[in-house]
Amino acid sequence: MSRSNQIINSALQTLDIESKAIESLNNSINQDFVDTVEMIYQSKGRVVVTGIGKSAHIASKIVATLNSTGTSSVFMHAADAIHGDLGIIQKEDIVIVLSKSGETPEIKVLVPLIKSTGNPLIAIVGNNKSYLAKQASKVLDVTIEKEACQNNLAPTTSTTAQLVMGDALAVSLMEIRGFSSRDFARFHPGGTLGKRLYMRVKDLFINNEVPRVKANESMDLIIMEISSKRLGATAVLDDEKLVGIITDGDLRRMLQKHADYRKLLASDVMTPNPRTIQDTSLVVDALTLMKENNITQLPVLKKDKYLGVIHLHDILKEGIL
């Protein structure tokens, strides 16, 4: 077998083993799972998630997912917990302990300490007959048939199962909370979704020049205005009221039709009653308007007052697509 085929076969075998393990978790979505979700949903405290070794890394990721989806959570390393960090756990917190075997020394020391505080203890464990499983209030069984590695040693399938169970908890909690995309954006203000749901037109167009000409302006001045303001368009005003827009596309079409363009005025070339956007509108609404009308610029208004132009490039630079 060639090296390439060996690599491909190994990768496919890993995916097959882990996908089957995930599918087997269907049997673990039972009353204990329902009770766990309800317990967390009704709790006034946080969710403290802990583990040792690779399970600690998964615990940390589960905490990140819970926090970003509306469930206040904190990570506590099991080894650090028995050396002073147990104080992380507060009175009304729920503790989730991750472990493949449920029998590691740190877990056996930690569990009685958690139980002594009276905090509910949830086990995400790969051995439902283990010490951890027997001590837990609720057990989310993530037992696997085997690890993906050929020696059945490296935590692979087992940590994947833990991760998926954590995701199932987070998503279930999202749904019963009615956690919306706007809520998600509130926790991710710097991300693309946050920008889509919060960024306003006025946040972008203010960085641009304000191209404007009068309705009776000459073509020479119009060309200079479009070129100098570098937005590919200019607004046409009559008594400070927006009456039209001239784009560089309009100029090209005008040159094709008229040999002596200098006799033309802005009112002869402009597109009257152009599409506009209010300065308080969402940027994503401006983008939608541009796409629907196959345009790249929109005059920005504050009620009826012309303020400037927002360009498609302004929006794309923010990563809003």
Residue frames as qw, qx, qy, qz and C-alpha x, y, z in Angstrom:
[[0.000, 0.888, 0.460, 0.000, 0.00, 0.00, 0.00],
 [0.394, 0.516, -0.040, 0.759, 1.38, 3.42, -0.92],
 [0.230, -0.168, -0.475, 0.833, 1.94, 6.08, 1.73],
 [0.285, -0.077, -0.141, -0.945, -0.87, 8.21, 0.26],
 [0.636, -0.258, -0.601, -0.410, -3.37, 5.35, 0.41],
 [0.517, -0.224, -0.694, 0.448, -2.28, 4.55, 3.95],
 [0.038, -0.074, -0.283, 0.955, -2.91, 8.13, 5.03],
 [0.464, -0.125, -0.317, -0.818, -6.30, 8.29, 3.33],
 [0.649, -0.243, -0.708, -0.135, -7.40, 4.94, 4.77],
 [0.380, -0.182, -0.623, 0.659, -6.31, 5.98, 8.26],
 [0.146, 0.022, 0.114, -0.982, -8.22, 9.26, 8.05],
 [0.575, -0.156, -0.472, -0.650, -11.36, 7.59, 6.70],
 [0.592, -0.231, -0.757, 0.153, -11.21, 4.95, 9.42],
 [0.174, -0.129, -0.483, 0.848, -10.95, 7.68, 12.06],
 [0.359, -0.028, -0.108, -0.927, -13.97, 9.48, 10.64],
 [0.629, -0.170, -0.659, -0.376, -15.93, 6.25, 10.47],
 [0.481, -0.211, -0.739, 0.421, -15.17, 5.26, 14.06],
 [0.052, -0.152, -0.368, 0.916, -15.97, 8.69, 15.44],
 [0.428, -0.076, -0.294, -0.851, -19.15, 9.16, 13.40],
 [0.620, -0.247, -0.727, -0.162, -20.47, 5.82, 14.64],
 [0.355, -0.216, -0.638, 0.649, -19.66, 6.84, 18.21],
 [0.173, 0.048, 0.084, -0.980, -21.60, 10.09, 17.75],
 [0.557, -0.153, -0.536, -0.615, -24.56, 8.19, 16.33],
 [0.547, -0.237, -0.784, 0.174, -24.55, 5.88, 19.35],
 [0.072, -0.031, -0.447, 0.891, -25.03, 8.92, 21.60],
 [0.451, -0.287, -0.395, -0.747, -28.68, 8.95, 20.49],
 [0.660, -0.356, -0.661, 0.003, -29.32, 6.41, 23.24],
 [0.421, -0.200, -0.473, 0.748, -27.94, 8.84, 25.83],
 [0.192, -0.202, -0.068, -0.958, -30.49, 11.56, 25.04],
 [0.421, -0.391, -0.818, -0.014, -32.80, 10.35, 27.76],
 [0.394, -0.834, -0.358, -0.144, -34.56, 11.62, 30.87],
 [0.631, -0.500, -0.061, 0.590, -31.25, 12.41, 32.59],
 [0.360, 0.173, 0.295, 0.868, -30.40, 14.65, 29.66],
 [0.172, -0.705, -0.447, -0.524, -33.79, 16.39, 29.85],
 [0.579, -0.745, -0.291, 0.161, -33.44, 16.83, 33.62],
 [0.598, -0.243, 0.050, 0.762, -29.95, 18.28, 33.18],
 [0.165, 0.399, 0.344, 0.834, -31.14, 20.86, 30.66],
 [0.372, -0.763, -0.408, -0.337, -34.09, 21.81, 32.88],
 [0.667, -0.574, -0.222, 0.419, -31.82, 22.03, 35.93],
 [0.459, -0.058, 0.133, 0.876, -29.43, 24.40, 34.18],
 [0.014, -0.542, -0.440, -0.716, -32.27, 26.42, 32.69],
 [0.485, -0.767, -0.374, -0.192, -33.93, 26.91, 36.09],
 [0.695, -0.306, -0.254, 0.599, -30.66, 27.60, 37.93],
 [0.043, -0.998, -0.054, -0.007, -29.82, 31.06, 39.21],
 [0.528, -0.650, 0.415, 0.355, -26.16, 30.15, 39.31],
 [0.339, 0.666, -0.552, -0.370, -23.54, 29.31, 36.72],
 [0.995, 0.094, -0.035, -0.012, -22.39, 26.07, 35.16],
 [0.241, -0.745, 0.615, 0.095, -18.93, 25.04, 36.35],
 [0.941, 0.306, -0.126, -0.076, -17.37, 22.54, 33.95],
 [0.315, -0.730, 0.607, -0.001, -14.32, 20.55, 34.99],
 [0.977, 0.204, -0.058, 0.006, -12.10, 17.68, 33.91],
 [0.519, -0.637, 0.489, 0.293, -8.55, 16.37, 33.83],
 [0.499, -0.095, 0.702, 0.498, -6.20, 15.80, 30.90],
 [0.041, 0.160, 0.624, 0.764, -7.82, 15.93, 27.46],
 [0.170, -0.670, -0.721, -0.054, -11.23, 16.07, 29.12],
 [0.239, -0.652, -0.224, 0.684, -10.17, 19.41, 30.62],
 [0.099, -0.160, 0.440, 0.878, -9.59, 20.81, 27.14],
 [0.140, -0.426, -0.770, -0.454, -13.06, 19.68, 26.09],
 [0.265, -0.685, -0.579, 0.354, -14.52, 21.14, 29.28],
 [0.190, -0.457, 0.042, 0.868, -12.96, 24.49, 28.41],
 [0.045, -0.079, -0.615, -0.783, -14.51, 24.41, 24.94],
 [0.219, -0.572, -0.783, -0.113, -17.94, 23.50, 26.34],
 [0.238, -0.639, -0.355, 0.639, -17.69, 26.50, 28.67],
 [0.080, -0.256, 0.314, 0.911, -16.91, 28.77, 25.71],
 [0.144, -0.291, -0.762, -0.560, -19.92, 27.43, 23.81],
 [0.264, -0.643, -0.696, 0.179, -22.27, 27.80, 26.76],
 [0.208, -0.551, -0.163, 0.792, -21.13, 31.35, 27.48],
 [0.003, -0.155, 0.449, 0.880, -21.54, 32.40, 23.86],
 [0.288, -0.316, -0.747, -0.509, -25.06, 30.99, 23.72],
 [0.417, -0.563, -0.100, -0.707, -26.50, 32.55, 26.86],
 [0.852, -0.452, -0.265, -0.008, -25.59, 30.12, 29.66],
 [0.096, -0.861, 0.428, -0.258, -23.17, 31.65, 32.15],
 [0.982, -0.073, -0.121, 0.124, -20.34, 29.17, 32.68],
 [0.109, -0.854, 0.504, -0.064, -16.84, 28.91, 34.06],
 [0.838, 0.252, -0.474, 0.098, -14.02, 26.39, 33.57],
 [0.514, -0.703, 0.447, -0.205, -12.31, 24.78, 36.56],
 [0.559, 0.411, -0.721, 0.013, -9.38, 22.40, 36.07],
 [0.866, -0.391, -0.275, -0.148, -9.87, 19.35, 38.25],
 [0.744, 0.009, -0.355, 0.566, -6.23, 19.25, 39.37],
 [0.121, 0.361, -0.191, 0.905, -6.24, 22.94, 40.30],
 [0.574, -0.542, -0.246, -0.562, -9.58, 22.54, 42.07],
 [0.856, -0.422, -0.282, 0.101, -8.11, 20.23, 44.71],
 [0.619, -0.087, -0.172, 0.762, -5.24, 22.66, 45.21],
 [0.135, -0.353, -0.240, 0.894, -7.20, 25.82, 45.91],
 [0.166, -0.011, -0.413, -0.895, -9.46, 26.55, 42.96],
 [0.134, -0.434, -0.891, 0.003, -12.49, 24.85, 44.50],
 [0.017, -0.515, -0.374, 0.771, -13.51, 28.33, 45.59],
 [0.107, 0.025, -0.527, -0.842, -14.63, 28.95, 42.02],
 [0.277, -0.415, -0.830, -0.247, -17.82, 27.04, 42.82],
 [0.218, -0.193, 0.249, -0.924, -20.50, 29.31, 44.24],
 [0.412, 0.043, 0.709, -0.570, -23.62, 28.42, 46.19],
 [0.699, 0.421, 0.338, -0.469, -26.13, 28.02, 43.34],
 [0.275, 0.568, -0.652, -0.420, -23.74, 26.71, 40.67],
 [0.966, 0.107, 0.168, -0.164, -24.19, 23.40, 38.87],
 [0.223, -0.638, 0.692, 0.254, -21.02, 21.36, 38.35],
 [0.914, 0.367, -0.058, -0.164, -20.44, 19.21, 35.27],
 [0.448, -0.586, 0.650, 0.183, -17.54, 16.77, 35.50],
 [0.775, 0.512, -0.289, -0.231, -16.07, 15.23, 32.34],
 [0.349, -0.516, 0.782, 0.019, -14.15, 11.96, 32.48],
 [0.600, 0.246, -0.664, -0.372, -13.73, 8.97, 30.21],
 [0.467, 0.006, -0.866, 0.179, -13.13, 6.41, 32.97],
 [0.544, -0.662, -0.143, -0.495, -14.74, 8.21, 35.90],
 [0.894, -0.381, -0.169, 0.163, -12.03, 6.66, 38.05],
 [0.522, 0.523, -0.276, 0.615, -9.03, 8.99, 37.84],
 [0.499, -0.285, -0.545, 0.610, -7.45, 9.93, 41.21],
 [0.030, 0.029, -0.075, 0.996, -8.14, 13.66, 40.84],
 [0.484, -0.314, -0.442, -0.688, -11.82, 12.99, 40.11],
 [0.655, -0.369, -0.654, 0.083, -12.12, 10.69, 43.12],
 [0.351, -0.225, -0.405, 0.813, -10.73, 13.44, 45.34],
 [0.089, -0.083, -0.141, -0.982, -12.77, 16.20, 43.74],
 [0.417, -0.382, -0.665, -0.488, -16.22, 14.58, 43.70],
 [0.473, -0.531, -0.639, 0.294, -16.70, 14.32, 47.51],
 [0.232, -0.260, -0.162, 0.923, -15.61, 17.94, 47.86],
 [0.216, -0.163, -0.412, -0.870, -18.23, 19.05, 45.35],
 [0.496, -0.444, -0.707, -0.239, -20.91, 16.96, 47.00],
 [0.416, -0.381, -0.555, 0.611, -20.05, 18.41, 50.40],
 [0.002, -0.108, -0.003, 0.994, -21.03, 21.86, 49.13],
 [0.410, 0.471, 0.657, -0.423, -24.45, 20.61, 48.07],
 [0.314, 0.528, -0.337, -0.714, -24.02, 21.68, 44.45],
 [0.898, 0.301, 0.227, -0.228, -25.72, 19.45, 41.86],
 [0.279, -0.510, 0.723, 0.374, -23.16, 17.21, 40.14],
 [0.819, 0.491, 0.044, -0.294, -23.63, 16.17, 36.51],
 [0.546, -0.378, 0.663, 0.346, -21.34, 13.54, 35.01],
 [0.708, 0.609, -0.228, -0.276, -20.42, 13.37, 31.34],
 [0.442, -0.514, 0.736, -0.017, -18.67, 10.05, 31.62],
 [0.566, 0.378, -0.632, -0.371, -17.64, 7.13, 29.45],
 [0.368, -0.007, -0.915, 0.162, -18.29, 4.47, 32.10],
 [0.499, -0.486, -0.135, -0.704, -21.74, 4.51, 33.67],
 [0.853, -0.388, -0.347, 0.035, -20.64, 2.03, 36.34],
 [0.513, 0.339, -0.364, 0.700, -17.73, 4.17, 37.49],
 [0.334, -0.389, -0.520, 0.683, -17.23, 6.00, 40.77],
 [0.042, 0.114, -0.073, -0.990, -18.12, 9.32, 39.12],
 [0.391, -0.239, -0.620, -0.637, -21.31, 7.96, 37.57],
 [0.491, -0.432, -0.747, 0.122, -22.47, 6.49, 40.87],
 [0.291, -0.398, -0.393, 0.776, -21.89, 9.75, 42.73],
 [0.003, -0.058, -0.286, -0.957, -23.49, 12.05, 40.17],
 [0.428, 0.336, 0.443, -0.713, -27.01, 13.48, 40.34],
 [0.761, 0.564, 0.129, -0.293, -27.42, 12.94, 36.61],
 [0.548, -0.305, 0.644, 0.438, -25.34, 10.92, 34.15],
 [0.606, 0.692, -0.133, -0.368, -24.85, 11.76, 30.48],
 [0.829, -0.163, 0.501, 0.189, -23.38, 8.56, 29.12],
 [0.427, 0.792, -0.346, -0.267, -20.65, 9.02, 26.48],
 [0.719, -0.264, 0.631, 0.123, -19.40, 5.43, 26.48],
 [0.501, 0.638, -0.429, -0.397, -17.54, 4.55, 23.29],
 [0.996, 0.085, 0.001, -0.013, -16.60, 1.23, 21.72],
 [0.797, -0.118, 0.099, 0.584, -12.99, 2.23, 21.01],
 [0.103, -0.780, 0.151, 0.598, -10.68, 5.15, 20.43],
 [0.682, 0.712, -0.044, -0.163, -9.80, 6.01, 16.86],
 [0.064, 0.738, -0.670, -0.051, -6.08, 5.44, 17.35],
 [0.748, 0.204, -0.612, -0.154, -4.78, 1.97, 16.44],
 [0.331, 0.139, -0.805, 0.473, -3.63, 1.31, 20.00],
 [0.462, -0.645, -0.551, -0.259, -7.00, 2.31, 21.48],
 [0.550, -0.353, -0.387, 0.650, -5.17, 4.68, 23.80],
 [0.153, 0.014, 0.025, 0.988, -5.06, 8.31, 22.60],
 [0.223, 0.570, 0.590, -0.526, -8.24, 10.20, 23.59],
 [0.021, 0.038, -0.551, -0.833, -9.92, 10.74, 20.24],
 [0.343, -0.406, -0.717, -0.451, -13.37, 9.21, 19.97],
 [0.400, -0.532, -0.646, 0.374, -13.95, 9.66, 23.69],
 [0.153, -0.393, -0.142, 0.896, -13.25, 13.41, 23.62],
 [0.158, -0.120, -0.540, -0.818, -15.32, 13.81, 20.46],
 [0.374, -0.500, -0.768, -0.144, -18.26, 12.20, 22.24],
 [0.315, -0.530, -0.452, 0.644, -17.82, 14.54, 25.21],
 [0.065, -0.191, 0.182, 0.962, -17.68, 17.54, 22.91],
 [0.255, -0.274, -0.670, -0.641, -20.81, 16.54, 21.02],
 [0.378, -0.570, -0.714, 0.149, -22.71, 15.98, 24.25],
 [0.235, -0.449, -0.229, 0.831, -21.68, 19.45, 25.40],
 [0.084, 0.011, -0.419, -0.904, -22.92, 20.91, 22.12],
 [0.317, -0.435, -0.782, -0.315, -26.22, 19.07, 22.52],
 [0.322, -0.584, -0.553, 0.500, -26.64, 20.65, 25.95],
 [0.138, -0.330, 0.039, 0.933, -25.79, 24.14, 24.69],
 [0.167, -0.124, -0.584, -0.785, -28.13, 23.99, 21.70],
 [0.335, -0.526, -0.779, -0.063, -31.00, 22.58, 23.77],
 [0.277, -0.566, -0.397, 0.667, -30.56, 25.41, 26.26],
 [0.044, -0.130, 0.294, 0.946, -30.47, 27.94, 23.42],
 [0.231, -0.314, -0.716, -0.579, -33.79, 26.71, 22.10],
 [0.364, -0.631, -0.677, 0.103, -35.70, 26.69, 25.37],
 [0.263, -0.500, -0.187, 0.803, -34.32, 30.15, 26.16],
 [0.423, 0.835, 0.352, 0.019, -35.48, 31.40, 22.76],
 [0.411, -0.601, 0.283, 0.624, -31.92, 32.58, 22.17],
 [0.603, 0.763, 0.222, -0.071, -32.00, 34.48, 18.88],
 [0.706, 0.371, 0.064, 0.600, -29.38, 35.55, 16.36],
 [0.016, -0.843, 0.060, -0.534, -29.60, 39.04, 17.86],
 [0.724, -0.667, 0.163, -0.069, -28.81, 37.60, 21.29],
 [0.901, 0.013, 0.137, 0.412, -25.89, 35.72, 19.76],
 [0.441, 0.662, 0.020, 0.605, -24.59, 38.92, 18.21],
 [0.365, -0.878, 0.081, -0.300, -24.72, 40.63, 21.60],
 [0.797, -0.500, 0.297, 0.162, -22.12, 38.13, 22.82],
 [0.709, 0.065, 0.402, 0.575, -20.11, 38.43, 19.57],
 [0.167, 0.911, 0.155, -0.345, -20.08, 42.18, 18.87],
 [0.124, -0.681, 0.522, 0.497, -16.76, 41.97, 17.03],
 [0.460, 0.051, 0.842, 0.279, -17.80, 39.20, 14.70],
 [0.050, -0.095, -0.598, -0.794, -19.44, 39.38, 11.31],
 [0.238, -0.571, -0.772, -0.146, -22.82, 38.45, 12.75],
 [0.266, -0.625, -0.386, 0.624, -22.55, 41.25, 15.29],
 [0.080, -0.265, 0.276, 0.921, -21.83, 43.72, 12.52],
 [0.122, -0.296, -0.758, -0.568, -24.76, 42.46, 10.48],
 [0.326, -0.649, -0.687, -0.025, -27.15, 42.99, 13.37],
 [0.362, -0.739, -0.282, 0.492, -25.73, 46.17, 14.91],
 [0.356, -0.209, 0.256, 0.874, -23.68, 48.21, 12.44],
 [0.306, 0.801, 0.408, -0.314, -25.58, 51.19, 11.08],
 [0.578, 0.663, 0.219, 0.422, -25.11, 53.08, 7.84],
 [0.084, -0.971, 0.097, -0.200, -24.03, 56.15, 9.82],
 [0.725, -0.561, 0.335, 0.219, -21.12, 54.13, 11.24],
 [0.735, 0.084, 0.462, 0.489, -19.62, 53.74, 7.76],
 [0.437, 0.738, 0.325, 0.399, -20.49, 56.56, 5.39],
 [0.242, -0.963, 0.003, 0.116, -19.08, 59.28, 7.67],
 [0.619, -0.433, 0.412, 0.510, -15.57, 58.24, 6.62],
 [0.535, 0.408, 0.532, 0.514, -16.34, 59.14, 3.00],
 [0.049, -0.091, 0.141, 0.985, -16.27, 62.44, 1.15],
 [0.350, 0.574, 0.605, -0.427, -19.66, 63.99, 0.40],
 [0.216, 0.066, 0.586, 0.778, -20.06, 64.27, -3.39],
 [0.212, 0.720, 0.567, -0.340, -22.69, 66.79, -4.47],
 [0.174, 0.048, 0.393, 0.902, -23.53, 68.94, -7.48],
 [0.381, 0.403, 0.296, -0.778, -26.41, 71.23, -8.35],
 [0.657, 0.450, 0.602, -0.060, -28.99, 70.23, -10.93],
 [0.476, 0.877, 0.041, -0.048, -27.74, 72.95, -13.30],
 [0.449, -0.669, 0.488, 0.336, -24.05, 72.03, -12.91],
 [0.543, 0.650, -0.436, -0.304, -21.89, 71.55, -16.01],
 [0.985, 0.068, -0.158, 0.014, -20.46, 68.19, -17.04],
 [0.488, 0.535, -0.480, 0.495, -16.88, 69.32, -16.42],
 [0.288, -0.505, 0.488, -0.651, -17.68, 70.05, -12.78],
 [0.916, -0.153, 0.076, -0.363, -19.64, 66.80, -12.45],
 [0.875, 0.285, -0.338, 0.197, -16.70, 64.75, -13.74],
 [0.224, 0.538, -0.526, 0.620, -14.32, 66.57, -11.38],
 [0.576, -0.426, 0.337, -0.611, -16.65, 65.95, -8.42],
 [0.984, -0.034, -0.045, -0.171, -17.00, 62.23, -9.10],
 [0.745, 0.401, -0.392, 0.361, -13.26, 61.83, -9.67],
 [0.077, 0.565, -0.484, 0.664, -12.15, 63.84, -6.62],
 [0.635, -0.383, 0.338, -0.579, -14.56, 62.23, -4.14],
 [0.196, 0.343, -0.917, -0.046, -13.65, 58.69, -5.34],
 [0.492, 0.093, 0.729, -0.467, -17.02, 57.09, -4.74],
 [0.167, 0.128, 0.854, 0.477, -17.97, 56.56, -8.36],
 [0.058, -0.695, -0.663, -0.273, -21.02, 58.80, -8.04],
 [0.069, 0.016, -0.261, 0.963, -22.33, 62.15, -6.98],
 [0.095, 0.632, 0.714, -0.287, -25.66, 63.27, -5.62],
 [0.096, 0.384, 0.348, 0.850, -27.61, 65.91, -7.52],
 [0.132, -0.514, -0.610, 0.588, -29.27, 68.54, -5.34],
 [0.005, 0.560, 0.373, 0.740, -31.87, 71.19, -6.01],
 [0.369, -0.664, 0.106, -0.641, -32.29, 73.68, -3.14],
 [0.175, -0.444, 0.789, -0.385, -30.45, 71.19, -0.91],
 [0.821, 0.047, 0.399, -0.406, -32.97, 68.46, -1.74],
 [0.332, -0.229, 0.852, 0.334, -31.79, 65.24, -3.34],
 [0.662, 0.481, 0.057, -0.571, -33.29, 64.96, -6.81],
 [0.883, 0.426, -0.182, -0.076, -30.95, 62.49, -8.52],
 [0.656, -0.526, 0.469, 0.269, -27.67, 60.64, -8.70],
 [0.631, 0.697, -0.321, -0.117, -24.99, 60.44, -11.39],
 [0.837, -0.354, 0.381, 0.171, -22.66, 57.47, -11.42],
 [0.151, -0.543, 0.634, 0.530, -19.54, 56.80, -13.44],
 [0.386, 0.257, 0.859, 0.218, -21.69, 54.34, -15.39],
 [0.285, 0.841, 0.403, -0.222, -24.03, 57.20, -16.29],
 [0.034, -0.800, 0.332, 0.498, -21.03, 59.17, -17.55],
 [0.309, -0.193, 0.829, 0.424, -19.90, 56.33, -19.81],
 [0.349, 0.540, 0.761, 0.083, -23.38, 55.95, -21.28],
 [0.138, 0.900, 0.158, -0.382, -23.60, 59.69, -21.77],
 [0.143, -0.626, 0.540, 0.545, -20.32, 59.78, -23.72],
 [0.348, 0.106, 0.871, 0.330, -21.58, 57.03, -26.00],
 [0.252, 0.715, 0.652, -0.006, -24.74, 58.99, -26.83],
 [0.085, 0.983, 0.122, -0.109, -23.50, 62.57, -26.98],
 [0.714, 0.369, -0.031, 0.593, -20.53, 63.83, -28.94],
 [0.121, 0.521, -0.185, 0.825, -20.65, 67.29, -27.36],
 [0.527, -0.478, -0.677, 0.189, -21.28, 66.45, -23.72],
 [0.275, -0.091, -0.299, 0.909, -20.28, 69.95, -22.51],
 [0.292, -0.294, -0.261, -0.872, -23.72, 71.25, -23.44],
 [0.623, -0.412, -0.644, -0.164, -25.34, 68.88, -20.95],
 [0.280, -0.579, 0.386, -0.661, -26.23, 69.65, -17.35],
 [0.116, -0.156, 0.911, -0.363, -26.53, 67.39, -14.32],
 [0.597, 0.242, 0.442, -0.624, -30.30, 67.27, -14.72],
 [0.675, 0.466, -0.360, -0.445, -29.87, 65.87, -18.24],
 [0.473, 0.376, -0.796, 0.047, -27.71, 62.93, -17.14],
 [0.248, -0.270, 0.742, -0.561, -28.85, 62.04, -13.65],
 [0.348, -0.301, -0.876, -0.147, -31.04, 59.17, -12.59],
 [0.336, -0.451, 0.088, -0.822, -33.98, 60.92, -10.90],
 [0.774, -0.390, 0.126, -0.483, -35.50, 59.76, -7.61],
 [0.483, 0.381, -0.781, 0.105, -32.64, 57.36, -6.81],
 [0.794, -0.382, -0.471, 0.050, -32.72, 54.59, -4.25],
 [0.018, -0.689, 0.411, -0.597, -31.68, 55.96, -0.85],
 [0.675, -0.270, -0.644, 0.236, -31.00, 54.68, 2.66],
 [0.381, -0.878, -0.018, -0.289, -31.57, 56.34, 6.02],
 [0.219, 0.645, -0.619, 0.391, -28.47, 56.91, 8.16],
 [0.516, -0.369, 0.604, -0.482, -29.97, 54.89, 11.02],
 [0.930, 0.173, -0.136, -0.295, -30.67, 51.85, 8.84],
 [0.797, -0.356, 0.457, 0.173, -28.65, 48.68, 9.28],
 [0.020, 0.594, -0.638, -0.490, -25.69, 48.26, 6.94],
 [0.314, 0.057, 0.934, 0.159, -27.02, 44.83, 6.00],
 [0.413, 0.695, 0.525, -0.265, -30.22, 46.52, 4.74],
 [0.189, 0.806, -0.290, -0.480, -28.11, 48.82, 2.57],
 [0.172, -0.334, 0.869, 0.323, -26.31, 45.77, 1.19],
 [0.408, 0.377, 0.829, -0.059, -29.62, 44.04, 0.43],
 [0.353, 0.822, 0.209, -0.394, -30.88, 47.15, -1.39],
 [0.053, 0.683, -0.565, -0.460, -27.70, 47.31, -3.46],
 [0.271, -0.086, 0.937, 0.206, -27.94, 43.64, -4.43],
 [0.417, 0.551, 0.695, -0.199, -31.62, 43.86, -5.33],
 [0.361, 0.887, 0.127, -0.258, -31.05, 46.87, -7.59],
 [0.826, 0.241, 0.163, 0.483, -27.61, 45.92, -8.93],
 [0.125, 0.919, -0.092, 0.363, -26.02, 49.16, -7.71],
 [0.721, 0.016, -0.411, 0.558, -22.87, 49.92, -5.71],
 [0.140, 0.096, -0.299, 0.939, -23.72, 53.29, -4.11],
 [0.220, -0.711, -0.659, -0.106, -26.59, 54.64, -2.07],
 [0.013, -0.557, 0.126, -0.821, -27.20, 58.25, -1.08],
 [0.378, -0.322, -0.745, 0.445, -27.62, 58.49, 2.68],
 [0.206, -0.615, -0.214, -0.730, -30.42, 60.61, 4.12],
 [0.105, -0.196, -0.715, 0.662, -31.41, 61.82, 7.56],
 [0.382, 0.623, 0.509, -0.455, -35.13, 62.04, 6.95],
 [0.610, 0.752, 0.244, 0.063, -35.05, 64.21, 3.78],
 [0.059, -0.924, 0.339, 0.163, -31.61, 65.75, 4.29],
 [0.860, 0.412, -0.245, 0.174, -28.77, 64.44, 2.12],
 [0.590, -0.754, 0.275, 0.084, -25.72, 63.45, 4.20],
 [0.109, -0.612, 0.732, 0.280, -23.42, 61.52, 1.90],
 [0.798, 0.293, -0.408, -0.332, -22.91, 58.21, 0.10],
 [0.669, -0.373, 0.640, -0.064, -22.30, 54.67, 1.30],
 [0.502, 0.522, -0.599, -0.342, -20.42, 52.44, -1.15],
 [0.969, -0.035, -0.199, -0.139, -20.49, 48.68, -1.54],
 [0.626, 0.378, -0.515, 0.448, -16.74, 48.60, -0.84],
 [0.237, -0.518, 0.440, -0.694, -17.35, 50.17, 2.59],
 [0.856, -0.222, 0.145, -0.444, -19.58, 47.25, 3.48],
 [0.929, 0.216, -0.290, 0.082, -17.36, 44.54, 2.03],
 [0.314, 0.558, -0.550, 0.536, -14.35, 45.89, 3.96],
 [0.483, -0.410, 0.473, -0.612, -16.25, 45.14, 7.17],
 [0.005, -0.123, 0.992, 0.009, -16.67, 41.52, 6.11],
 [0.523, 0.335, 0.524, -0.583, -20.44, 41.86, 5.71],
 [0.045, 0.124, -0.797, -0.589, -21.58, 39.72, 2.79]]
